[in-house]
Each structure stands twice: as C-alpha cells, then as structure tokens.
Amino acid sequence: MKKLIRNNKYLLIILLIAALLRLWGLNQGDPLGDEGDLAFRAIGMLDFDAAAAQTTPLEWFDPDIPSWTRLSFHDHPPLVFLIQNIFMKIFGENNFGFRFPSALFGVVSVYLLYLIGRRLFTENVGLLSAAIMALTANHVFISRVGLQESYVIFFILIATYFFLKALREANYLIWTGAAVGLGMLAKYTVFIVAPIFVIYLLTFRRDYFRNKKLYLGALLAIIIFSPVIIYNIKLYQAVGHFDFQISYLLGQNPEAWQTAPGKEEIGTLADRLKNFIPNLINSNSWVLLLLFGATIPAFLILFFKDPKESLKNKELLSITYILLILMLLFIGPTRRFLTMLTPFFAINAALILDLIYEKFLKNRKQIAVGLLSGFLAFEGLYSVNSQITSYPIGQNPWAYSKIRLESYNWGYNELNEYLRKELQNKGPALTFQTKYQFLEDIKARGLHKAEQKGFESYPALIIYDGNIFNSAQLWIFDRLQIYQGWPAINARVYFNLLNEQGQNSFLRAGIKVYYFIMPTDKVPLRKTAELNDHGINFEQQLIAREIVPHTLTNKHGEEVFRVYKF
C-alpha cells in the first residue's frame, strides 16, 4: 500500500509538471505556417484559406454548395478543426483558444505513456517513461502549438493502450477500433496503428482473427470515420478525384491542385534519409538522443546473449518503430512529424535507465537518484529554454532546440493584440464585397453579431504592406475581414482602387480613420513572387505628410511594425 501511494504521488508530480510546461505562457509565439491556417479555418469550420494554388470545393461550387462538403475538409479530416472551434468559442479567437486542446492532449498522453510502460514492463519503467516525455522538449513543443500532431500522438497512444488491454480482454478490441476511428478523424497518419496491430496479431496472436470483436472494432472504426469516406466518394463523383491528401497519395494530380504546398519540401527518398538524423537532432535534446542511441548497442548485446529474453514485451514496440520510421520516410521527416517517435524514445530511454540501475546501481541508490535527477532536471530546463523563455539562452543544440523557431516570438502577436484593442467593442461602418457568396454569408453573421452586441460603428480602413507573411495575413487580416467584416486590404489593392475609382473614393464611401501597417525586417515576410514596393511608397508618402507612426516592439525590444493611424 505504501509503495502504491508513493508511486501515485510521483505520477501526480509528473502530470503537474507536464501541465505546467505545456500551459505556462501558452499564448506566446507567433502562429505562423500551418498553425495559423488551421486556426483560421477552425473559427467557422470553413474549408477556405485564400490559397490560390490550393482552392477548395466551396470555391468550386459556390453559390450552390452541396451539403456533403460540410462532412470534411479538402486537405484534412474535420476533428481537429471541430475541437479548436469549440475551444475558441469558449476562450476566444486567440492563441490560447486553439492551443489549449493540444496542451490537454499532451498532458493526457503523458499519463497514457505511463499506463503503456507499466503494462508492457514495470511500474518504474512506466513512471520513468512518463517523466521523460513530460519534460522532453519535442513533446513540450508539439503540445504548445495548434497543430494536429499532439492529437495524433494521443490517439496512437490510447489506441495502443486499448490494444494491449485487448490482448487480455477481447472486449477492448471495440475500444481500440473507436480510438483508431477517432484518430483518423484527426489526421490520416493515425491509420499507421492499424497495420501495426494487424502485424502483431498475425505474428503472435492469430487466434484473435477468429474473434468477432476484432471485426466489430474494425467496423466501429469505419463507422466513426465514415463522414470522411462519404465526403471522398461524393467528391470523386463530382470532380473525378479524392481529397488533397488521398489524391496526392494516388498520384491523381487534379487540375485544381497542380501545385502541392507543403509536399514540395518532402524531396526525394535520398533527401528524406539525409534529413532524418539532422531533424532528430534539431528537435530533441542531445542528452535524450545519446540515451536513446545507447539502447541500440545495449539491445544488440542482450539479443545475442539471449534473443528470447531481449525481445520479451518489446515485440509491439519493435513493430511500431519499424512502421513509424517507414511512414516518416514516406511523408517526410519534418520536425513536427518526428514528434510521433517521442513517446517511444521515452520508453526506450526509460528501459536503458532501468537496465543501468538494475545492473550497476541497485546498491548505490544515492548515486542513481542523483544521476536520474540530473538528467530529468536537464531535460526540464532544456524544454523551458526551448519553449517557454521568450528567447533562448546559450548555444544550440547544447542549451536549446531549433524547434524554438516553430513558434518564435517574432512580433506578429503584438500586431494582433494592437488591432484587437483598437477594434474592441467596435463594428465596421463599411465592408468590402467578397468574391464568394459563402464568404458574404459568414461576414453577414459577423456584422449581425456586432449589431446585437451594440458595438460602436467605426468607419475604419486597414491597409497593410503586401509583404506580410502569408499565414500571418490570413490569421490577422483575413480573419478580421471574413469573420467580422472589417475592410482590410494590402497596399497594392488600395492604390489600384484609388486609380480605378478616384483619389477620394474611400472618403466618399465614409472612411474617416485609416490604419497603415508596415513590417520591419525583424519579422518573417512573404516568400513568394508577390513581393512589392507599394507599402514602401505609401510609407514615404505618409512620412512626407509628417504622420508619426505608432511603433510596435517584440519581447526583445526590437521594432517589428510601424502603424500609421490617420
């Protein structure tokens, strides 16, 4: 009983530390890249992100959009969007709102890893695995951003846990099916657990193929995943190809998606092999990687001494490693995708630490406790420096990981907060006509909501430099325009409208307050051919008119934006 209480105490401490590392300062770090794109669409469960190179069925069929288009998205299943939508309705359209579920799934994943480690091996391995994943930088990172991988890791782990329980009690095969189905609704990559489980059963438990609960579990997974199946069937019937991910996998190359944003970076198999180890190094602490590396020769030594004993309880783990690595080589070993290996790295590290203790330090507990405490303290501090401090201290990779760059404090958060305060409790007096009817409907709902709340009618126009980073434009400016109706245009469009409609056209339309937003080179800028000088020219005109800008600085005190309000 005392041992149980002590272990529960350790587990509670581990989970509290995991929660602290994942929730502390969750708002910080700019939501650039896919994070901003996912969150923008999650607000209204809207399959549209203004990407000319990757249009969506909503654009193709507007204004007569079929009802089946609501079942999924053109490039991802719907569950992550739905969860973020719910949380942003509770906490608001902000970083915390769309990142909080990732953090929750991250903490629960730590607990699930404890359960898996305990079931496969021992209580100590379970606790050590959980402690390592709670503290390691890679999992802290993926739990603090609004990407899908925190969900993926959770569903892989919960499906694995139910599968392990099913090996003793077949009823859990149904729960395993439910976890796989829900996981695939989050992201297709969760499907990898299906062949892992099938290979394990074919190799070690063929009797399960005579158990109807295995097929009930598979049927349940299909039923849960059926919205995406129906979506793809209807999409194929309508346009002759499947969704973005499946069509890419099948080599369909539909005319609407002649370019595949994100896929071009995968490269050849040689590129993926070449990038695998560097990306691992860039997303994990060097101490954890050394510890994991030590498991390979240790396993080989044990295998040649006693093959049966060395593989004991590691069969499922070995199959998981092989298939996960093959999948990563197929989809590309980016830093965010490599986080799927983190739980299994943690188990391996726990196994080698447990082995070292049993073989060499069992009678030297003080030394063992000291070494373990030092390792865990290093991992925790490394994660804090890589994710929680505003800017890392020391040298990479010895003191922090390059995953810091995935959610860096460039300064776009400061711009977003400035506009939030400026437009708080206000509604647009003027809006722009959008290209699509479905966007007009969304805008109308936003305007109606502002009217119901009694917001002040504010005759403002927001103009921004066209070189602002793509996803930042989507999250900050397009969000204001589409969901709330604020007129927000880049400088090039502004000058084009003046040339077409006259220099006083906005004044005649009732605009009385103008905001012009100019970024500095301290923030990431657009990387496409759309770079232009309209913003620079406009800023020079405003300077000539002696309009003094309001300067926004990042957490480093660097000037990141100049906002001209006139």
TORTOR-210638 format. One line per field, with one value per residue (C-alpha): x, y, z; residue number from 0. Coordinates in pm, whole numbers, plus 50000, padded with zeros to 5 digits. Layout:
N
px c(X/...)
py c(Y/...)
pz c(Z/...)
i c(NUM/...)
END
This chain:
566
px c(50000/50282/50451/50123/50075/50437/50402/50075/50248/50528/50275/50080/50400/50492/50149/50155/50498/50374/50075/50295/50537/50252/50027/50266/50270/50072/49980/50337/50495/50353/50106/50275/50261/50001/49910/49758/49593/49425/49306/49167/48954/48852/48680/48392/48457/48541/48719/48877/49211/49250/49520/49512/49730/49504/49140/48860/48519/48349/48507/48433/48063/47973/47694/47525/47748/47648/47569/47831/48112/48043/48149/48522/48786/48962/49302/49241/48976/48750/48807/49094/48906/48594/48777/48956/48623/48466/48758/48774/48404/48486/48819/48802/48979/49329/49640/49527/49190/49325/49635/49469/49332/49683/49815/49538/49603/49974/49922/49688/49944/50200/49957/49884/50255/50281/50000/50165/50511/50365/50163/50449/50727/50723/50584/50927/50952/50603/50690/51027/50869/50606/50864/51087/50802/50664/50997/51140/51149/50996/50672/50653/50679/50408/50175/50212/50111/49780/49895/49748/50040/49953/49615/49788/50019/49725/49520/49818/49883/49522/49470/49790/49679/49338/49508/49736/49434/49254/49532/49397/49033/48896/48618/48882/48915/48598/48752/49064/48851/48684/49024/49155/48841/48854/49228/49183/48920/49201/49467/49519/49860/49690/49600/49954/49838/49608/49890/50096/49819/49745/50111/50137/49826/49939/50274/50183/49805/49644/49363/49221/49124/48854/48716/48416/48510/48810/48577/48329/48614/48718/48356/48324/48642/48493/48160/48332/48548/48252/48200/48539/48463/48130/48299/48558/48302/48090/48397/48506/48157/48151/48500/48673/48932/48961/49070/49410/49596/49446/49474/49843/49896/49729/49907/49584/49721/49385/49386/49277/49590/49872/50096/50107/50207/50398/50461/50740/50953/50950/51210/51338/51392/51761/51666/51440/51710/51963/51732/51613/51901/51959/51591/51601/51899/51721/51410/51537/51787/52129/52123/51798/51933/52253/52047/51827/52135/52272/51968/52074/52408/52256/51972/52211/52430/52128/51985/52295/52318/51950/51728/51403/51460/51578/51258/51027/50741/50924/50761/50488/50741/50971/50691/50579/50929/50972/50636/50656/51001/50886/50587/50807/51038/50732/50564/50889/51075/50992/51044/50672/50620/50915/50730/50537/50854/50891/50676/50872/51203/51088/51009/51347/51526/51334/51432/51803/51792/51614/51870/52164/52005/51943/52288/52513/52344/52091/52307/52403/52067/52200/52416/52121/51887/52147/52209/51840/51760/52036/51907/51545/51646/51848/51554/51318/51550/51623/51249/51197/51480/51349/50983/50887/51152/51078/51416/51659/51980/52306/52404/52206/52196/52364/52123/51810/51648/51576/51208/51204/51178/50848/50669/50905/50825/50881/50624/50306/50133/50199/50035/49734/49696/49725/49441/49232/49249/49187/48875/48741/48365/48352/48190/48281/48085/48195/48269/48406/48220/48390/48427/48212/47860/47963/48205/47932/47711/47984/48051/47679/47667/47964/47805/47478/47657/47831/47495/47330/47607/47556/47909/48006/48002/48366/48445/48795/49002/49300/49581/49884/50208/50173/50494/50349/50391/50116/49976/50006/49794/49539/49520/49529/49379/49172/49018/48907/48768/48590/48457/48394/48356/48642/48773/49136/49343/49709/49874/49876/49498/49450/49635/49461/49122/49227/49336/49014/48761/48930/49155/48862/48674/48725/48639/48316/48241/48255/48602/48735/49008/49295/49549/49857/50076/50438/50658/51031/51291/51268/50964/50932/50800/50625/50848/50668/50684/50416/50681/50617/50712/50364/50395/50733/50595/50290/50503/50717/50400/50285/50626/50613/50276/50450/50229/50409/50375/50300/50589/50527/50814/50861/50965/51327/51251/51309/51088/50868/50583/50510/50139/50030/49688/49547)
py c(50000/50244/50171/50239/50571/50667/50580/50772/51070/51054/51021/51322/51529/51421/51520/51855/51933/51821/52056/52346/52307/52288/52564/52829/53124/52928/53250/53336/53250/53369/53129/53111/52835/52559/52662/52993/52827/52558/52806/53047/52774/52628/52954/52896/52532/52694/52499/52809/52980/53219/52998/53044/52737/52511/52602/52412/52265/52567/52784/52538/52500/52846/52954/52611/52429/52063/51964/51684/51943/52003/51646/51709/51947/51924/51856/51718/51529/51751/51656/51893/52184/52093/52073/52404/52558/52456/52582/52916/52965/52927/53113/53347/53376/53376/53163/53015/52915/52700/52574/52470/52138/52048/52105/51893/51607/51643/51601/51304/51148/51157/50963/50714/50651/50570/50315/50161/50145/49988/49731/49633/49638/49759/50037/50202/50198/50347/50630/50695/50698/50946/51167/51179/51263/51520/51701/51643/51942/51773/51678/52005/52184/51988/52026/52405/52468/52432/52161/51813/51606/51639/51485/51219/51116/51099/50874/50649/50603/50547/50300/50120/50110/49966/49714/49597/49556/49372/49110/49001/49104/49092/49345/49617/49545/49751/50040/50005/50044/50354/50511/50435/50578/50899/50927/50906/51182/51392/51308/51029/50936/50770/50492/50357/50182/49953/49769/49770/49585/49352/49253/49188/48968/48780/48710/48641/48609/48459/48324/48678/48657/48415/48664/48862/49154/49223/49278/49475/49706/49745/49814/50077/50248/50261/50396/50672/50759/50737/51117/51137/50828/50976/51311/51146/50936/51245/51448/51181/51164/51543/51619/51287/51285/51244/51498/51665/51406/51096/51234/51312/50960/50808/51039/51182/51535/51716/52039/52240/52132/52140/52268/52090/52338/52154/51848/52010/52021/51641/51584/51252/50942/51034/51380/51229/50986/51271/51495/51231/51246/51625/51688/51449/51641/51972/51866/51670/51731/51585/51405/51222/51127/50992/50792/50657/50580/50376/50146/50019/49855/49751/49573/49404/49277/49139/48993/48790/48672/48575/48655/48542/48740/49053/49064/48999/49252/49454/49295/49556/49832/49699/49674/50027/50167/50000/50112/50465/50519/50384/50618/50915/50838/50837/51157/51337/51353/51713/51824/51822/51474/51334/51411/51087/50899/51085/50854/50553/50730/50797/50427/50327/50579/50452/50093/50174/50375/50088/49842/50058/50079/49702/49604/49865/50097/49891/49902/50266/50434/50778/50781/50650/50917/51186/51082/51047/51382/51547/51401/51498/51845/51896/51784/52019/52319/52240/52243/52568/52729/52584/52675/52889/53160/53443/53391/53103/53150/52983/52791/52548/52247/52235/52467/52472/52308/52458/52377/52717/52859/52675/52915/53208/53548/53742/54012/53921/53857/54219/54338/54115/54247/54608/54562/54375/54670/54925/54745/54622/54685/54835/54719/54814/55101/54989/54643/54516/54282/53942/53709/53424/53404/53169/53439/53701/53479/53445/53819/53892/53674/53862/54200/54084/53970/54310/54483/54261/54346/54716/54781/55133/55181/55257/55398/55249/55104/54875/54880/54656/54605/54321/54157/54048/53673/53465/53283/53595/53782/53500/53487/53863/54047/53791/53677/54033/54077/53742/53673/54030/54230/54478/54626/54510/54528/54533/54849/54734/54677/55012/55204/55006/55105/55469/55465/55298/55487/55821/55957/56047/55720/55596/55937/55937/55585/55719/55610/55850/55650/55479/55231/55151/54870/54837/54547/54568/54307/54168/53957/53686/53825/53671/53431/53439/53646/53875/54095/54455/54811/54960/54959/55135/55401/55453/55485/55750/55947/55929/56040/56334/56425/56420/56143/55986/55607/55407/55162/54801/54609/54239/54087/54160/54532/54529/54738/54495/54710/55074/55156/55483/55592/55896)
pz c(50000/50088/49755/49569/49749/49675/49306/49279/49437/49178/48897/49020/49035/48681/48548/48728/48581/48238/48268/48382/48091/47841/47975/48105/47863/47606/47422/47332/46999/46667/46498/46160/45900/45930/46283/46173/45874/46087/46348/46086/45933/46269/46374/46133/46032/45698/45423/45273/45331/45035/44879/44501/44450/44657/44606/44778/44691/44849/44581/44301/44378/44513/44544/44518/44763/44825/45183/45181/45174/45545/45633/45597/45462/45128/45283/45634/45830/46046/46411/46495/46336/46534/46867/46807/46703/47036/47242/47060/47126/47496/47518/47218/46883/47028/47063/47393/47248/46965/47151/47476/47341/47216/47567/47722/47480/47559/47934/47889/47652/47932/48151/47872/47825/48195/48157/47850/48009/48323/48127/47894/48150/48511/48729/48732/48351/48330/48568/48400/48053/48166/48339/48032/47793/48037/48030/47685/47451/47149/47321/47513/47178/46998/47298/47289/46926/46747/46510/46465/46594/46964/46877/46664/46948/47189/46960/46878/47250/47354/47070/47175/47537/47448/47217/47499/47726/47445/47442/47781/47749/47394/47467/47440/47069/47027/47224/47009/46697/46840/46916/46566/46402/46605/46547/46171/46201/46349/46089/45839/45985/46284/46040/46092/46411/46209/46025/46348/46532/46240/46201/46573/46573/46261/46423/46785/46831/46523/46737/46750/46385/46493/46744/46619/46847/46626/46332/46543/46640/46276/46178/46451/46326/45975/46104/46303/46002/45761/45723/45552/45342/45228/45159/44934/44748/44679/44582/44336/44187/44149/44016/43945/44224/44601/44863/44860/45068/44907/44553/44620/44754/44446/44202/44064/44004/43973/43776/44082/44273/44020/44297/44632/44906/45178/44961/44759/45073/45113/44843/44715/44929/44941/45072/45337/45451/45459/45665/45912/46162/46139/46206/46502/46640/46582/46771/47073/47345/47273/47609/47525/47182/47338/47584/47305/47096/47386/47366/47022/47123/47457/47277/47033/47315/47502/47181/47103/47464/47496/47193/47358/47676/47492/47285/47580/47576/47309/47003/46967/47035/46761/46504/46593/46540/46203/46062/46207/46058/45720/45731/45823/45533/45307/45431/45513/45847/45935/46293/46372/46224/46417/46739/46676/46775/47104/47326/47206/47255/47611/47671/47528/47746/48049/47967/47941/48265/48439/48300/48419/48763/48790/48660/48818/49066/49261/49572/49516/49529/49615/49302/49095/49231/49171/48810/48734/48896/48695/48369/48434/48554/48234/48017/48201/48177/47813/47740/47930/47733/47406/47451/47749/47775/47534/47368/47438/47630/47524/47215/47001/47034/47374/47556/47341/47039/46697/46748/46918/46564/46506/46745/46780/46929/46608/46678/46488/46821/46914/46592/46652/47007/46890/46640/46895/47132/46856/46729/47062/47103/46755/46433/46076/45923/45575/45435/45105/44874/44871/44575/44708/44845/45128/45250/45227/45445/45707/45703/45742/46055/46199/46130/46282/46596/46631/46588/46851/47097/47037/46911/46801/46422/46334/45984/45960/45675/45744/45488/45524/45336/45084/45202/45535/45586/45421/45723/45941/45687/45700/46080/46145/45847/45656/45984/46058/45707/45664/46013/46132/45810/45864/45538/45525/45204/45110/44980/44617/44616/44792/44519/44243/44387/44409/44045/43933/44147/44218/44488/44715/44670/45027/45169/44967/45095/45452/45568/45832/46006/45825/45958/45755/45886/45777/45894/45957/45868/46223/46129/45861/45532/45234/45042/44707/44392/44536/44698/44602/44687/44728/45106/45096/44862/45081/45392/45222/45138/45500/45625/45383/45538/45879/46015/46310/46339/46649/46694/46797/46952/47021/47354/47262/47236/46859/46632/46437/46298/46235/46245/46085/46208/46030)
i c(0/1/2/3/4/5/6/7/8/9/10/11/12/13/14/15/16/17/18/19/20/21/22/23/24/25/26/27/28/29/30/31/32/33/34/35/36/37/38/39/40/41/42/43/44/45/46/47/48/49/50/51/52/53/54/55/56/57/58/59/60/61/62/63/64/65/66/67/68/69/70/71/72/73/74/75/76/77/78/79/80/81/82/83/84/85/86/87/88/89/90/91/92/93/94/95/96/97/98/99/100/101/102/103/104/105/106/107/108/109/110/111/112/113/114/115/116/117/118/119/120/121/122/123/124/125/126/127/128/129/130/131/132/133/134/135/136/137/138/139/140/141/142/143/144/145/146/147/148/149/150/151/152/153/154/155/156/157/158/159/160/161/162/163/164/165/166/167/168/169/170/171/172/173/174/175/176/177/178/179/180/181/182/183/184/185/186/187/188/189/190/191/192/193/194/195/196/197/198/199/200/201/202/203/204/205/206/207/208/209/210/211/212/213/214/215/216/217/218/219/220/221/222/223/224/225/226/227/228/229/230/231/232/233/234/235/236/237/238/239/240/241/242/243/244/245/246/247/248/249/250/251/252/253/254/255/256/257/258/259/260/261/262/263/264/265/266/267/268/269/270/271/272/273/274/275/276/277/278/279/280/281/282/283/284/285/286/287/288/289/290/291/292/293/294/295/296/297/298/299/300/301/302/303/304/305/306/307/308/309/310/311/312/313/314/315/316/317/318/319/320/321/322/323/324/325/326/327/328/329/330/331/332/333/334/335/336/337/338/339/340/341/342/343/344/345/346/347/348/349/350/351/352/353/354/355/356/357/358/359/360/361/362/363/364/365/366/367/368/369/370/371/372/373/374/375/376/377/378/379/380/381/382/383/384/385/386/387/388/389/390/391/392/393/394/395/396/397/398/399/400/401/402/403/404/405/406/407/408/409/410/411/412/413/414/415/416/417/418/419/420/421/422/423/424/425/426/427/428/429/430/431/432/433/434/435/436/437/438/439/440/441/442/443/444/445/446/447/448/449/450/451/452/453/454/455/456/457/458/459/460/461/462/463/464/465/466/467/468/469/470/471/472/473/474/475/476/477/478/479/480/481/482/483/484/485/486/487/488/489/490/491/492/493/494/495/496/497/498/499/500/501/502/503/504/505/506/507/508/509/510/511/512/513/514/515/516/517/518/519/520/521/522/523/524/525/526/527/528/529/530/531/532/533/534/535/536/537/538/539/540/541/542/543/544/545/546/547/548/549/550/551/552/553/554/555/556/557/558/559/560/561/562/563/564/565)
END
